[in-house]
């Protein structure tokens, strides 16, 4: 909305990408491209790590886990090279 008020057209003038695919990313002035995470998978991994830590009486090292996001392309990103 702020960009539109300033005469900036999404995605012609600027592309917009948001993080965490929340309900607010769709149904507004424009459907926003987003990087989506899976909170259930992340929560499950955190709980399993915590349970391992508790089971080992604090002698368990927390493991590093990378959760690659999913790119959901919507209307707020112009194709490479412009429209």
N, C-alpha and C positions, 0 to 999 in steps of 0.2 A: 504494500500500500504506500509506504514511504517513497519507494523508488518511482511508483506511478505518479504520485503527487509532484515529483521533481521532473517529470517528463522523460524518465528513463524507462525504456521498454525492455521487459524481460521476455524472452531471452535474446532479443535482437541486439540490445546495447550491452547487456551484462547477463551472465549465467549465474544462477543461484542454486547452491546445493546445501541441504541441511543435514543434520545428524540425528539419528534415532527416529525411526519412522512412526511418529506420533500421529494421532488423528488430525491434528491441525495442519498436516502437510498436504492434505487434499480437501477439496470442497471450498477453498477460498477463492481469491481473485485468480490464482493460478495454482495448478498442482505442482508441488515442489519435488524436484529430484532429491533423493535422500540416500544416505548410507545407513542401512538398517542393521541393527544388532539383534540377536536372539536372547532376550533377558532370561528365558527359562533355562537355556543351555548354560548361560553364564552363572546363574544362581545355583544350578545343580552342581557345577564344577566347584564353586566356592564352598558349598555345603560339604561336598566330599572331601575337599582339602581341609576344612575345619575339623571334620570328624576324624580324619587321619591324624591331625595334629593333637586332638584330644586323646585319641586312642594310644598314641605314642608318648603321652605325658610331656608334650612339648619338645620331644627329641626329633620330631619329623620336620624336615625342611619343606617349606611351601614351594610348590613347583610353579614355574612360570607357564602360563597358558595364554596362547594367542587365539583370539576369536576373530577371524576375518569377517568384516562386514559385507553385506550384500548391497551392491549398487542397484537402486531402483530408479531408472531413468523416467522422468515425467516431462512436463511441459516447460520447466524453468531452465533448461539447458539447450543451447544451440548446438547443432552438429559442428564438428571440427571444420573450420574454414568459413563458418558463418552461414546465415540463411540466405 
